Amino acid sequence: MTSITKIALVCAALVAASGSFAQKTGDNIFSAGIASINPNASLGTMTATEPNVQGALTGATAKIGSATTVSLGWLHMYSDNIGAEFTIGIPPKLNVDFTTPALGTTHPSGASAKALTPTAVAKYFFNTPADKFRPYLGLGVTHVSFQSVTANTADTQIAALANNGASLSSSWAPVYNAGVIYNIDDKWSINGSVSYMPIKTTATFSGPGVGAGPAVSTGELKINPTDYVIRLGYKF
């Protein structure tokens, strides 16, 4: 064997060794970053126990603005290509704008709530642990609950609807996920992903009503957010 051949073989071995990055069997990767929450909200038919409120809510619609929050994740690899990730973040504040066509009025930030969405997702990683880029597809589940649900009672029409309280029910929802991990080295990586969650909740409002006594109003609110996340990961 010539010296040049020996040197070539040694270099190849060194490249192979340095090419062992992350996302292999048994790895645990913790990550932290930013999530952009982008709801595509819609409000179903509202029903009310008070006829005047029922009339006012005819054709009512809702819109929820985007929000940004901190996202944390823990990924465990069960094989070189299959892993499961648990994610949680600081609950973002969602502002709900209402429009009531029957009254010809709009209500910016008519209500607000903080959404807690702990999520577990099974992921299939393409390529091999030696590759810097690891695209993946994921499918999982999230449990959605809402905190600090408040109505803007400074708005007189909202006050008639919800001055006595407001709530959003908890629910389970599937999570559809896709992304890619870029391995900086054996320890550090960058994870970029997009997720879609068809979230539904029942909105309940309690208020003094409009002239005919107290009213309780309910309706189905679909939030359906698309989340864009980027996190920096470290393998322990």
C-alpha positions, 0 to 999 in steps of 0.5 A, a space after each residue: 500500500 502506497 503512502 498516498 493510499 494510507 493518507 487517503 484512508 486515514 483522511 476518509 476515516 477522520 471525515 467519517 468520524 467527524 461526520 457523526 452529528 446528532 439525532 441517532 439512537 439514544 440521543 436527547 436534545 434540548 432546544 429553546 427558541 421562538 414560535 410565531 403563532 398565526 391563527 386562522 380563526 372562525 366563529 360558529 353560530 352563537 346562541 343566547 338565552 336572551 332574545 335581544 342578545 341573540 339578535 345582536 349576535 346574528 352573523 357575528 365573526 371573530 378574528 385572532 391576531 398573530 402572537 410570538 412566544 418562547 418555545 422549549 423542546 425535548 427530543 428523544 431518539 428511539 432509533 436513528 430515524 424515529 424520535 419523539 419530541 415534547 414541546 411547551 412554551 410561555 402561553 401567548 396572549 391571543 386577542 380576539 376581534 369581534 364583528 357584529 354585522 347586525 349592529 354594524 359594529 366591530 370590537 377590536 380586542 373584544 376578548 383575550 386569553 392565554 393559550 397553553 399547548 403542551 405538545 407531543 409529536 412522533 417524528 420520522 427523520 430522513 437522511 442519516 445521523 452523519 448528515 448535517 441536514 435532517 428533514 423530518 415529518 411529524 404527527 402528534 397531539 396537543 392539549 389546549 387550555 386557556 388562562 386569563 380569559 377576559 372580555 373588554 367590558 369598557 366596550 358597552 356591547 361587549 359588557 352586555 354580552 360578557 360583563 359577568 364572565 367569559 370562558 373557553 373550553 379545553 380540548 385535544 387536537 392533532 398536530 401536523 408537523 414538518 421541519 428540518 434540523 441543521 447540525 452545526 456540530 456533534 452537540 449543537 443544532 438548529 431546528 426549524 419547523 412548521 405545525 398546523 393544529 385544528 383547534 376548536 373550543 366552546 366560547 361561553 359569555 355571561 352578561 346582563 343582556 340588553 333589556 330582557 334580563 341576564 344572558 348566557 351566550 355560547 358558540 364554537 370558536 375555531 382557532 386553527 393556528 399555523 406555528 412557525 418555530 426556530 430553536 437552538 438545540 444542544 445534545 446531552 
